[in-house]
Amino acid sequence: MKLQDILTLDCTICAAPASSKKRLFDTICDAAARKLPETSQHDLLQSLTQREQMGSTGIGNGIAIPHGRLINGKHAVAVLITTEQPIAFDAIDNQPVDIFIALFVPEASCQEHLATLQNIAQLFSDKKVVKNIRKCQDNHQLFEIIQEAS
């Protein structure tokens, strides 16, 4: 599944004022909870936190893909957030992160989860896409860049 298929404008946040991983995860879970009424914000947060404890989802170059599986999830949801300032995230290159693509996938959809993570990593390996994302001024512009990316 492609990011473009599961990202919605209301889950796209440009220049969020998050100053820590905890605040960022709260923002991610708040947005995702509106799309996943069967899952509590607490469960979403726990899903991200448990995965992050296994190892950082910071893939380098200021990008992270925090993700989690949902026991009661019925469909995948993505949340894209850029932050006003990069935050410490224990990324593999030890650099702070300012682009976050969070993904929540039903626990029974393991193959879909892996394919979507691969698609996201591939999309964000495009330096032009990443550069344009960092130039965004509002949520709509950020959303459009993803929708137009191939």
C-alpha positions, 0 to 999 in steps of 0.5 A: 500500500502506498502512503498516498492511499492512506494519508489524509489532509486532516492527518497532515501537520506542517510545522508542529511545535513538538519539542520532544518525542513524547509531545510528538507522539501525543500529536501523532496519536491525537490525529490518528485517534480521530481516524480510528474510533475503535482504538483509544489514544492511549492504545495508539501511544502504547503501540508506538512506544512499544515499537520504539523500545525495540529500536529507534525508527529514525532512519536518518537524514532527519526522517523517522517512521514511527509505527505500530500494530493495532489489535482492534484496527480495521484499516491502516492510518498514516500521520505525516508531521513536520516539526518547527525545530528538529527533535532528538529521536535517537536516529541511526545517524544520531541526527535530530529529526524533523519529518515524521511519517507515523503508520498504524496498521491492523495486527493481522495485516503484517504483509501490508505493514511491511509493504507500506513501510517499504513504500514510505522509505522509498518515497523519502529516499527521494532527496527532491521530495524531502527538500520540498517537504522541508520548504512547506508552509502549511498542511495543504501544501505538505499533503499535496507534495505527498499526493503528487510524489510517485 
